[in-house]
């Protein structure tokens, strides 16, 4: 698994229940090689402008993502996962989209320091 991969993982939801969800590996964290991931959702109404990304069936990296429906890449739904929580590889997003996600997250985190 590498950064930018779309994977299926067991994620704890806000209600405490676990669900197998597609997520994107944003970063592989130091020492233990856990994955910092963000969730994907087909609920496009969850999109936050200038923060999240929408990956659409019309985008050049949609086919390689392995997704079947347009989805919002939710930077506000982050998790740190050990390798044992990974169920499998679905696909990958473009390097450009991955970089945009990291930049959006970084900009948000350092804003108003």
SVG drawing of the C-alpha trace seen along z (x, -y; Angstrom):
<svg xmlns="http://www.w3.org/2000/svg" viewBox="-27 -34 38 42">
<polyline fill="none" stroke="black" stroke-width="0.4" points="0.0,0.0 1.2,-3.5 0.1,-7.1 -2.8,-7.9 -4.1,-4.4 -7.9,-3.9 -8.4,-1.0 -11.2,0.8 -10.8,0.6 -12.7,1.2 -13.5,-2.3 -15.3,-3.3 -18.3,-5.6 -19.4,-8.6 -22.1,-6.4 -19.4,-4.0 -20.3,-1.2 -17.6,0.3 -18.2,0.2 -16.1,1.3 -15.5,-1.9 -13.3,-3.1 -10.6,-5.5 -7.6,-7.2 -4.1,-6.8 -2.9,-10.4 0.3,-9.6 2.2,-6.6 3.2,-7.7 6.7,-7.3 8.1,-4.4 5.0,-2.1 3.9,-2.7 0.3,-3.3 -1.9,-4.9 -3.4,-8.4 -6.5,-8.1 -9.6,-10.1 -13.0,-8.7 -15.0,-8.7 -18.7,-9.1 -21.3,-9.0 -23.3,-11.5 -22.1,-14.5 -24.1,-16.9 -21.3,-16.4 -18.8,-18.3 -17.1,-21.2 -16.0,-23.8 -12.3,-24.7 -11.5,-21.8 -12.9,-18.4 -12.6,-17.1 -15.2,-15.5 -14.1,-12.6 -16.5,-12.4 -17.1,-9.7 -15.9,-12.4 -12.5,-12.9 -9.4,-11.3 -8.5,-9.4 -12.0,-8.1 -11.5,-4.7 -8.1,-4.1 -9.7,-4.9 -11.8,-1.7 -14.9,-3.6 -18.2,-3.0 -20.0,-6.3 -19.0,-9.9 -17.8,-10.5 -16.7,-13.2 -13.2,-12.8 -13.9,-13.9 -10.8,-15.5 -12.8,-16.1 -13.2,-12.4 -9.6,-11.3 -8.4,-8.1 -5.1,-6.5 -5.1,-2.8 -2.7,0.0 -2.1,2.4 -4.3,5.1 -7.4,2.9 -6.8,2.8 -9.1,5.2 -7.7,4.6 -6.7,2.3 -9.4,0.8 -7.4,-1.5 -5.6,-4.9 -6.1,-8.6 -3.8,-10.8 -0.7,-12.3 -2.1,-15.7 -5.3,-15.0 -3.3,-13.5 -1.2,-16.6 -4.2,-18.8 -5.7,-16.9 -2.5,-17.3 -2.3,-21.0 -6.0,-21.6 -5.5,-19.8 -2.2,-21.5 -3.7,-25.0 -6.6,-24.3 -4.3,-23.1 -2.0,-26.1 -4.7,-28.7 -4.9,-31.4 -2.0,-30.2"/>
</svg>
